[in-house]
């Protein structure tokens, strides 16, 4: 029978890892298995409580006993690593935040291809933008950039003259 007996330092580490925001739910379940085993629960009771199979609970308790907290983590997933390195993402974020222009994902793909020779699809760029917490902003619909300051001033003066109670000779 597998049973875990934690030291005080391990209990603190278990508590810290359980309350990490970035910890996936599966890791939290495994940490809960270890905590309950330390509390004296049997493997069948832990399995019933967490709605897991006994073999699953036994496997993670055994993994913790032989490998510690690092043995509870998920294995890295397969697949290609992104050509968009963290350094390029940081440069992209700085470029977007420092630029007064409003960028589309397609324009950013072209910029990354030109500056860093990394070619991404628009959908993949949108994913990276979401991860970097860059949100699209709707452009304001203003015509101020097309107005002439002198004409605006004259029109404001004529508007004031047309208001109730204004002097009738102010338009002259």
N, C-alpha and C positions, 0 to 999 in steps of 0.2 A: 504494500500500500504506500502511495506517495503522499507525503505530508511536507508542508513548507513551514519552517520556523524562521521568521525574520528578526534581524537585529533592529535596534532603534534607528540606526542610520538608514537601513533598508526600508523601514516603514516611512521615514521622512521622504526618501527618494520615491517610494511608491505613491505617496500622497502628492508630491510635486508632479510626477509624470501623469497621474490621473487627471489633474486639474490644468494641464497644458491645453491651450486653445487649439493648437495645431494637431493634437493627438486624434487619430482616426477612431471611430467607434469600435472597430474590431480590437484595437490595442487596449482601449478602455475595458472591454469585456475580459481580455486576458489578464489585465492588472486586477480586475475584480475577482477573477478566479484565484489568483495568488493571494489576495487579501482574505478571501473567505477560507482558503486552505490554512492560512496562518491563524485564523480565528478558530480553527478546529473543526470546520465542516468536512464531511466526507465527500468524496468525488461524486457519488450518485446524488447527494443532496445539492451540491453545487450545480451539477448538470440540470437537475429539475428546476432549480431556482433561476438559472440563466437561459433555460430552454435550449440547451445544447446537448449533444450526445456525450455519453460518458467517456468514450474514447477521445473525443476532442478535448475535453477538460483534462483528462489524464495526459494527453500529449503536451499540452501547454504547461502543466505543472511540472512535468518531467523536463521539458525544455528549460524552464526557469531554474530548476534544481541544478542542471548541468551548465547552463550558459548565462544565468543572471538576467537582468532586465533587457539586455541587448538581444537575447534569444527570442523575446516576445514580439519584436518588430516584424512588420511585413517584409517579405523579400522584395527586392527591386523588380519592377515590372520590365518585361522585355520591350523591344522596339528600338527604333533609331532615336538617338539623342538629337535635339533640335540644333540646327545650324545657327540659330539665334542665341548667342552666348549671353550671359548676364551682363557683360561689358557693353555689348551692342544694345541690349534692352535699356540699360542706364543711359547710353548716349541718345537713344530714341526718346526716352522720357524727357531728358533735358532739352532736346531739340523741340519737342512738342510744347513743353511748358514755357520755353523762352521765346518762341515764335509768336508774333501777333496773328499769324494766319490760322485759320481753321482748317484742320487737316482731315481728309477722308482716309479710310484704311487703304484704298487703292493708291493714293498719293504717298502714303507712308511706305507701302511696299516698294514703290519706285525709288523713294529716297534711300531706303535700306539697301536696295540692289545697287544703286549708284555709289553710295558712300562706303558700303561694307562688302559688296559683291556677294550678298546672301539673297537668294530668291525665294520668296514665300508666297503662298496663295493668300488671297484677301481674307478668306475664312480663318486661316491660321494666324494672320496678323490681328484680326479681331480678338481671337483668343488671348494672344499676348497682351493686347491693350487692356482687356478686362482684368487679366492677372496683375498688370501694373497699375490697376485702378485709375485708368485714364478713361473718362467718360466723354461721350460726344456732347457737345454743347450746340444748341440751336443758335444760329446767327441771328442777331437782332435785325429786324426789318426797318431800317432807318434810312432816311435820305439826307441826313445831315452832311455827309461827305460831298453831296452834290450841290449844296446850297451856297450862295454867295452872301457873305456877311453883311455887305452894304444893303442888299435887297431885303434881307431879313429884318434889319433895323428899321428901314423905311416902312415895311409892312406892319411891324409891331407898333410904330407911331401912328399909322393910319387906323389901326385897330383900336388903339386907345381913344382916338378922336371919335370913333363911331360908337363908343359905349355911351349909355344913357348919362346924361348930365354933363357931357363934354362940351366944350366951347364950340359953337358952329363954325367959327373962322379958323380952327386949328388945321384944317386940311389945306389951307392956302399957304 
